[in-house]
Amino acid sequence: MIFILSLILLIIVFLFLLIILFSFFFAIDVFLDLPYVATKKEKVGTIIKLANIKRGETVIDLGSGDGRLLFAAAQKGAKAIGYEINPFLIFLTKLKSQFSPPQVRDLILTKRQNLWHTDLAVADVIFVYGRKKTMPRFEKFIYQNAKRGARIIVNTDKTKPFPNKKPLKSGNGIFLYKI
């Protein structure tokens, strides 16, 4: 009986510590310009459709969060590289990838790196989610660093996309640009 009570207490303490740890990693976002905001599932299809991803292309997700866009791009046969600063979200993406088929898992790479230091020259497609105050900076950064012909997909929620560029296409709060 004491063993069972000890085991229950140990499990409760473990769960409590796990909750504190997860809370800490999400609290990181409070201090960032771009906090974690999961892409809504109904928008993922629009993003992938507008991106027109082809097998063998390289897709970069700036602020990849839980990796849902990385998985969608990899399912199309693209090498999907996610840049994320939150270590918990990187861990979550890597954990999810372990349960993916090898043909998807092998195409996904996540890096713990500030997205403003990303080498965009390798990307055929770039995914970006931003807020109103960061869109001018994203626009400048991407147009200065991405290669000619790269397709840029901007996901917005209640904000404007790039302020100085006109999108080629849009739908469902998603905007397509081309360098």
Stockholm file with secondary structure:
# STOCKHOLM 1.0

chainA/1-179         MIFILSLILLIIVFLFLLIILFSFFFAIDVFLDLPYVATKKEKVGTIIKLANIKRGETVIDLGSGDGRLLFAAAQKGAKAIGYEINPFLIFLTKLKSQFSPPQVRDLILTKRQNLWHTDLAVADVIFVYGRKKTMPRFEKFIYQNAKRGARIIVNTDKTKPFPNKKPLKSGNGIFLYKI
#=GR chainA/1-179 SS CHHHHHHHHHHHHHHHHHHHHHHHHHHGGGGSSSCCCCCCHHHHHHHHHHHTCCTTCEEEEETCTTSHHHHHHHHTTCEEEEEESCHHHHHHHHHHHHTSCHHHHTTEEEEESCGGGCCGGGCSEEEEECCTTTHHHHHHHHHHHSCTTCEEEEECSSSCSCSSSCCSEEETTEEEEEC
#=GC SS_cons         CHHHHHHHHHHHHHHHHHHHHHHHHHHGGGGSSSCCCCCCHHHHHHHHHHHTCCTTCEEEEETCTTSHHHHHHHHTTCEEEEEESCHHHHHHHHHHHHTSCHHHHTTEEEEESCGGGCCGGGCSEEEEECCTTTHHHHHHHHHHHSCTTCEEEEECSSSCSCSSSCCSEEETTEEEEEC
//
